[in-house]
Amino acid sequence: MPIDYSKYPPNWKTEIRPRILKRAEHCCEFCMARNGREIVRFEILGTHYYLQGNHVYNAENGEFVHKYQHKLEPLIKDIKPVKIVLTIAHLDHDETNWEVKDDRLAALCQRCHLRYDVEEKKKRRSKKKKDE
């Protein structure tokens, strides 16, 4: 979903976003995927991983698993890479709070941000239906 910048402070793109990205060293603060890199996400026996460069990481916590091995090739050959674009998540889900502290913001990849927001989105949809 595209961001509606009218809800955010005027310095969101020029000061806040760059500051949070710098703090996170341009990596997702949940899974450690690096901003701008192409990665391949895959699953083996119910555990999610991603391949970034020639390293395999656990997609749930960003922990390095091992160097890429060609025996993984059959498992990931048909999966297309995705480009990581970090977004800044409101950990309290209050994007209208223009005085939000940095510790309530996190640099997250698309996957982690969507997963973090899923319950809040359900609540908002439910509330919207009740109000109609």
Buried (B, 14 or more C-beta within 10 A) or exposed (E): EEEEEEEBBEEBEEEBBEBBBEBBEBBBBBBBBBBEBEBBBBEEEEEBBBBBEEEBBBBEEBEEBEEBEEEBEEEBEEEEBBEBEBBBBBEEBEBEEEEBEEEEBBBBBBBBBBBBBEEEEEEEEEEEEEEE
